[in-house]
C-alpha cells in the first residue's frame, strides 16, 4: 500500500520503491445469493480476521450503534473469526445492537463468496493495513466499499467513485456514511456504485497489470 512506501522511506530514504498492488480476478457469481432485499434494509458486512484494534472493529461497532440510534434500519454481518470474537460480542451487547449484528464465523471458498455477494456494502475501518483482500473481493463482486484511508484504497475509491472514504475513522463518520448508503439503497442507486467498483478492480487491480509492474 501507498502508506507503506512512506514508512519504507523513513527507514531507507535512498531505496527505489515500486508499488505493485495485490491482484484480483473478476469472477462470475458463485450462485444464488442470499435474499437481503425483502426486508427493505441494507446489509453492511465486514469480512476478515476479528482483530479489533488493527481492523478497527470497535470503531465499526460504535459507528453502527450511532447509525442505528439515528434511525438507521440496516444490519451488520461480521464474517470471520479470531481472538476478539467474544470481546466484540460483549461490546455489541453493551451498545445495545446485538440483535442487529450477525457473527457468522469463518467462511471459505464458495460459501464466503456467496456471503460477500449477498452484502450491499463492504465495510473496512482498519487502523492500519497493507491492502485488504476482502475489499478487492467485494469490489470484484460489484459491492460498494465503505473504508478508512488506512486501507490504502482511498485514492482508488475516490477516483472511481466506488464507495465512501471516511474523512476520519470515527463512529460519527461511519454512521453518516452508513446513512448515505441506506438512502442510496432505498432509491435503488447502490448498484451504480457497485458497477464502478468492478470497473476499479478491472483497471487498477488486474493480475496482468500487476505482472507488468513486476516485470519492470
N, C-alpha and C positions, 0 to 999 in steps of 0.2 A: 504494500500500500504506500501511498504518497507520504504519509507521515513517518513511515519507516525510513524513507530517504533522508528526511531531516535529522532523524536520530543517528543514522549512519554518518552523516556529515559532521556531527559533533564529535564522533569518535575518530573518524578518519577523513578529515576535510579534503584531502587531495586525491581521494579514490573516485574513479569514474563509476557512476551507478546507472544501470539501465533497469527501468521498471517493466517487468513482464507480469501482467496480472494472471490470476487463475483463469482457466478457460471453462467454458460451459456450452454444452450442446443444447440446442432447442429440440426437444423430443416431442413426439406426439403424446397426447394424454394417456395415462395408464389405464383408463377405463371410465366407467360411470362414476361421477363424483358424488360425494355425499350432498344431500339436498340442504342448502343453507338459506334458501330464498323464501320458503313458505312462511317462516316465522317473521319475515319482514324486517329483519335486523342484520347488520353486518357481523361477520365473524372475523375478528382480528386473530393473528396467530404468531407465536414465536416457535422456532424450531432450532434446537441445538442443546448444548450442554447446560445443565442447571448449575451454573457458577454465577451466583448472584452479583458479586462485585464486578467481575470482568464484563459480564454480559448485561449489566445494568438492570437486572430483573427486579430488584427492589424499586428502582425508579419506575419501571414499566407498571408494576402493580399499583404504585402510588398514583401514577398518571391515570391508569384505568379507573381507579377509585374516584378521582376528581371528575373524570368524564361521566361516570355513572351518576354521581351525585348532582351533576349539572343537567341531568335528564337524558343522557345517552342510553340507547337501547341495545347496543352491541354486546357480544360475548367475546371471551378470550379463550383460545386454545393454547395450551403450553405443551409442546411435543418435545420430549427428551427426558433425560434422567441425569442425576448427579448428586453430589454430596449435599446440596442445598434444597433438595426436594421437600423435606419436612419443614425446614425453616420457611420456605415460600408458602407452604400450605398454612402455617400458623399466621404468617403475615396477611394472607388473603382473608382469613377469618377475623383477624383483628381489624382490618379495614372494612369488614362487612361486605365483601364482594365475592366470597367463596362460592355462592350459588350461581354466579355468572362466569366462573372460570372452570375449565375442564383441564385437569392434569392428565394427559393421555399417555405418559410414559415414553420410553424409547421406541421408535418405529423405524423400520429399514425397508429398502427396496421399493417395490410397487406399493406397499402399504403406506410408506412415508410419502411417496409421490401422490397418492390419492388424497391424503390429508392436505398436502400443500395445494393441490388443485381445487380443494373444497373451501379454501380460505377466500376471503375477499381482499384482505390486506395483510402482508407480511410485515411484522414489526421487529426491529432490531435496535435496541437502545444501549449498545455497548459503551463502556467507558474507555476501552482500548481494544484494538483488533489488528489482524493482518488484513484479510479480506474474507468475510463470512460467506461460506459456500451456500448456506441456506437462502441468502438473499439472491444469489445468482440462480439457484434452482427455482425459486419462486418467480423471479422476473422472467425466466425462460418459459414458465408455465402461464405467463400473462397476468401476473399478480402485481398490483402496485406495491411500492415499498414505502414504509414509514421508518426513517432511520436517523441515527445520530451521525454527526460529522465524523466521529471516531471510527466508523465502519470503513472509512476510506473510499466510500462510494458516493460521497456527497456531490463531487464535481460531475459525475456521470448522471446521477439522478436529476440534478438541476439542469444540465444541458439538454437532456431528453424529455424533461417534464414527466418522468416515470414514477413520481411519488412525492413524498414530503421529506424534507431535510429539516430536522429540528434546529432552530437558531441557537437554542441552549438545551442541554439534555436534562430537563427537569419535568416535574409532574404537570405543571401548568401548561407547558408547551406540548407535551404528549396529549393531554386532554383536549387542547384546542385542535390539534391535528386530527385526532380521532373524531371530533365533532364535524370537522370538514369532510372527512372520509364518509361519515354517516350521511351527510347532506347529499354527497355525490352518489352514494349507494341508493338513496331514496329516489333520486332523479334518474337513475339508470345510466349514470355517466362514468362509473368506475371502469367500465370495460375499455373506454378510450385510453385511459391512463395505463391500463394493463397492456394494451397493444403497444404503447410506446416502450414499456418495459421489455417486451420481447424484441423490439427493434434495437434497443440498447444492448441487449445480450448479443444479438447477431453482429452488430457493428463493433462493439468495444471489447467483447469477451469471447469471440470465436476462437477456436483452437488454431485455425490457420494463421490468424493474426499473431497469436502468441508464439507460434512456431517460427514465424518470420523474424520476430524480435529476438528469439533465442539464437537463430541462425546468424544474425548480425553481430 
